[in-house]
Amino acid sequence: MGLADRNFEIIHTNGVNLRCVVEGDGPLIILMHGWPQCWYLWRHQIDPLIEQGWKVCVPDQRGYGMSDCPPDVHDYKIKTLCADIDGLATALGYDEYALMIHDWGAIAGWNVALLYPDRVRAVVGLSVPYARWTEPEWCTQEYWGDQFFYWAHFCEEEGLAERLLEEDIRLSLKTMHIHTSGDRGKGATPKQEGVRSLLEAVTAPPDELPAWMTEEDLDYYVQMYEISGFRGGINWYRNIPTLHSDTKELENAKITQPAIFVQGSRDIVEHMVSRDSQLENFDDLRATHVLDGIGHWVQVEAAEELNRICLDFLADFV
């Protein structure tokens, strides 16, 4: 189904309005994207889920796309992000829902499952494992010394990162998508000496787009970021230092819901936190799938394979 045919609704939840794709009939599943994305990342999953019998809700999350983008950093604390998602289910009239989660949407989504255990039925986790792995110190340049790390860049001088990314939105989005994909240059590593921005830290993208992204896809992302800017999404990162202190009650909690985890073999997240580190944090982790040669964007880089894996798991809950 094309963009013009999607059904968008503005849903009020937790004090903000989120623009969502809402389609289908049946039990509810909510799809949570991360950075730098919007609902459009899930474009290849929506129709297969509807055909399986789900009601699908795919928000532009707080700070993204055509949803509300409050400027204050404190408006993006972890429990606030989680309450947004649970509130979508309430607004749609559901007591229970399943989740598909990716990137920052996975960090928040695992916490949704922990904070609302009687509401979340099942979880499909993509890319980012569940573990309390983030360290507040990683958000300081002092920790990294002369080494560039984008968390510190985002957090240390509020407003700088988004201003630099917004100087050329198309180049920023193209660069970040390709650099974190399975199509990035073999052995490509961030540059360090004299680096002052995220785009300086990574290899410039080739002129030709990879097979999983068209010029029309990139056009749509540019349109969305011309509306939202980058500040909202980066504000999620600026709350990493309080992520664990704000959820102390979850320190030893496990994901109790049935879950699976899917990651590309070339996902850069694996270099930050091992997928095996999450195994002790689940009561019912039914499978871990590693897709060979695939990078961070499993939804588009390996759409058919991912859909098969997810639909096989979700068939028990529809």
C-alpha positions in Angstrom: 0.0 0.0 0.0 1.3 3.4 -0.9 1.8 6.5 1.3 -1.4 8.1 0.0 -3.5 5.1 1.0 -2.3 4.8 4.7 -4.8 5.8 7.4 -3.3 8.3 9.7 -4.8 9.3 13.1 -3.7 11.9 15.6 -3.9 10.2 19.0 -3.7 12.2 22.3 -1.6 10.3 24.8 0.2 11.3 28.0 0.0 15.0 27.2 1.1 14.9 23.6 -0.4 14.3 20.2 1.2 11.4 18.2 0.5 11.0 14.5 0.0 7.2 13.9 -0.8 4.8 11.2 -3.7 2.9 12.5 -5.1 0.1 10.4 -6.5 -3.4 10.6 -8.8 -5.3 12.9 -8.0 -7.7 15.7 -5.6 -7.7 18.6 -3.4 -4.6 18.9 0.3 -4.5 18.0 2.3 -1.2 18.4 5.5 -0.7 16.3 8.2 1.5 17.9 10.9 3.1 15.8 14.2 4.7 16.9 16.6 7.3 15.6 16.8 8.9 13.0 13.5 7.5 11.9 9.7 7.9 11.9 6.8 5.5 11.3 8.0 4.9 7.7 10.7 2.5 8.9 8.0 -0.1 9.3 6.5 0.3 5.8 7.2 -3.3 4.8 5.7 -4.8 8.0 2.4 -3.1 8.2 0.4 -4.9 5.6 1.7 -8.4 6.5 0.7 -7.8 10.1 -2.8 -6.7 9.0 -3.1 -9.7 6.8 -2.3 -12.0 9.8 -5.1 -10.4 11.7 -3.6 -7.6 13.8 -4.7 -4.0 14.4 -1.5 -2.2 13.7 -0.6 1.2 15.4 2.7 2.8 14.2 3.4 6.2 15.7 5.8 8.9 14.9 7.1 8.8 18.4 7.4 11.9 20.6 9.9 14.3 19.0 9.6 12.8 15.5 7.8 13.4 12.2 4.4 15.0 12.5 3.9 14.2 16.2 4.4 16.7 18.9 8.1 17.6 19.5 8.5 19.4 22.8 11.8 21.1 23.0 12.6 20.5 26.7 15.1 17.7 27.3 13.2 16.6 30.4 10.1 15.8 28.3 11.9 12.7 27.0 12.6 10.8 30.2 12.2 7.0 29.9 9.0 6.7 31.9 7.4 9.4 29.8 8.3 7.7 26.6 6.8 4.4 27.9 3.6 6.1 29.1 3.2 7.5 25.6 3.0 4.0 24.1 0.8 2.5 26.8 -1.5 5.5 26.4 -1.9 4.7 22.7 -3.4 1.3 23.6 -5.8 2.9 26.0 -6.9 5.6 23.5 -7.6 2.8 21.0 -9.7 0.9 23.5 -7.3 -2.0 24.2 -6.3 -3.5 27.6 -3.5 -5.6 26.0 -1.1 -5.2 23.1 2.0 -6.7 21.6 5.1 -4.8 20.6 7.6 -4.7 17.8 10.6 -2.5 18.8 13.8 -1.2 17.2 16.8 0.9 18.1 15.7 3.6 20.7 12.3 2.2 20.3 13.7 -1.1 21.6 15.3 0.6 24.7 12.0 2.2 25.4 10.0 -0.8 24.4 11.8 -3.2 26.7 10.9 -0.8 29.5 7.3 -0.7 28.4 7.2 -4.5 28.8 8.7 -4.2 32.3 6.6 -1.3 33.5 3.3 -2.6 32.1 3.7 -6.4 32.4 0.0 -7.1 32.6 -0.7 -5.1 29.4 2.1 -6.2 27.1 1.4 -9.7 25.7 4.5 -10.4 23.5 7.6 -8.6 22.2 9.5 -8.7 19.0 12.8 -7.0 19.7 15.1 -5.8 16.9 18.7 -4.7 16.9 19.1 -3.5 20.5 19.1 -6.3 23.2 17.6 -5.9 26.6 20.2 -5.3 29.2 20.8 -2.4 31.6 23.9 -1.7 29.6 24.0 2.1 29.1 26.5 4.0 31.2 25.9 7.7 32.1 29.7 8.3 31.8 29.4 7.5 28.1 27.6 10.8 27.6 30.6 12.8 28.6 33.6 13.7 26.4 35.8 13.4 29.5 35.2 9.6 29.5 36.2 9.3 25.8 39.2 11.7 25.9 40.2 12.4 22.3 37.9 9.7 20.9 34.7 10.9 19.3 31.5 9.2 20.5 28.2 10.5 19.4 26.4 10.2 22.7 28.9 12.6 24.3 28.5 14.9 21.2 24.7 14.9 21.6 24.8 15.5 25.3 27.6 17.9 26.1 26.6 21.0 24.2 22.8 21.1 23.9 21.7 22.3 20.5 24.9 21.8 18.7 24.3 18.3 17.2 20.9 19.1 15.8 22.1 22.4 14.3 24.9 20.6 12.5 22.7 17.8 11.2 20.1 20.3 10.0 22.6 22.2 7.8 22.0 19.5 5.2 19.2 17.2 6.2 19.3 15.0 3.1 23.1 14.4 3.4 22.7 13.7 7.2 19.9 11.1 6.7 21.6 9.4 3.8 24.9 9.2 5.6 23.5 7.8 8.8 21.3 5.2 7.1 24.1 3.9 4.9 26.8 4.1 7.5 24.9 1.9 9.9 23.6 -0.6 7.3 25.1 -3.8 6.0 26.1 -1.9 2.9 28.6 0.4 4.7 32.2 0.0 3.5 33.9 -3.1 4.8 36.0 -2.3 7.8 34.6 1.2 7.9 35.4 2.7 11.3 34.7 6.1 12.8 37.4 8.7 12.3 38.8 10.4 15.4 41.4 13.1 15.0 39.9 16.5 14.8 36.3 15.3 14.6 33.7 17.7 15.9 30.5 16.3 14.4 28.7 13.0 13.7 29.0 13.5 9.9 32.8 14.2 10.2 33.2 11.0 12.2 31.9 8.6 9.5 32.7 7.7 5.9 30.8 9.8 3.3 28.1 7.8 1.6 28.4 6.7 -2.0 26.3 8.6 -4.6 24.2 5.6 -5.4 21.6 4.5 -2.8 21.5 0.9 -1.7 18.8 -1.5 -3.0 16.7 -1.1 0.1 16.3 2.7 -0.2 14.8 4.6 -3.1 15.1 8.3 -3.8 11.4 8.5 -2.9 12.1 6.9 0.5 14.9 9.4 1.2 12.6 12.2 0.0 10.0 11.2 2.6 12.5 11.1 5.4 13.8 14.6 4.4 10.2 15.9 4.4 9.6 14.5 7.9 12.8 16.0 9.3 12.2 19.3 7.7 9.0 19.3 9.9 10.4 17.9 13.1 14.1 18.8 13.1 16.5 16.6 14.9 16.2 18.0 18.4 13.4 15.7 19.7 15.1 12.5 18.7 18.5 13.7 20.1 16.7 14.6 23.4 16.1 10.9 23.9 19.9 10.4 24.1 20.2 13.4 26.5 18.2 11.4 29.0 20.6 8.4 29.0 22.3 9.6 32.2 19.0 9.2 34.1 17.8 6.1 32.3 18.6 3.7 35.2 18.2 6.1 38.1 14.6 6.8 36.9 13.8 3.0 36.9 15.6 1.7 40.0 12.6 -0.6 40.6 13.5 -2.5 37.4 17.2 -3.2 38.4 16.8 -7.0 38.6 13.5 -7.3 36.7 13.2 -9.8 33.8 11.1 -9.6 30.7 8.3 -12.0 31.5 6.5 -11.9 28.2 7.2 -14.3 25.3 9.8 -12.6 23.1 12.2 -13.1 20.2 15.2 -11.1 19.2 16.4 -10.3 15.7 19.7 -8.6 14.7 21.8 -8.2 11.6 25.2 -9.8 11.7 26.7 -6.4 10.7 24.6 -4.3 13.2 26.9 -1.8 14.8 24.9 -2.2 18.1 26.6 -5.6 18.6 29.9 -3.7 19.1 28.2 -1.7 21.9 26.3 -4.5 23.7 26.5 -8.2 23.0 23.2 -9.9 22.1 24.2 -12.8 24.4 24.4 -10.4 27.3 20.6 -10.3 27.4 19.9 -14.0 27.8 19.7 -14.0 31.6 17.2 -11.1 31.5 14.2 -13.1 30.1 11.8 -15.7 31.4 10.6 -16.7 27.9 13.1 -15.7 25.2 12.0 -18.1 22.5 14.6 -17.5 19.8 17.5 -15.2 18.7 17.9 -14.7 15.0 21.0 -13.3 13.4 20.6 -12.3 9.7 23.8 -12.7 7.8 25.2 -9.6 6.1 22.4 -7.3 7.4 23.1 -4.1 9.3 21.0 -2.0 11.6 17.9 -1.5 9.4 16.6 -5.1 9.4 13.0 -3.9 8.5 14.2 -2.7 5.1 17.5 -4.5 4.5 15.9 -8.0 5.0 12.1 -7.3 4.9 10.9 -10.7 3.6 13.1 -12.7 6.0 12.2 -10.5 9.0 8.5 -10.7 8.2 8.6 -14.5 8.0 10.4 -14.7 11.4 8.1 -12.2 13.1 4.8 -13.7 11.7 5.8 -17.2 12.7 6.3 -16.0 16.3 3.3 -13.7 16.4 0.9 -16.4 15.0 0.5 -17.7 18.6 -1.0 -14.4 19.8 -3.3 -13.2 17.0 
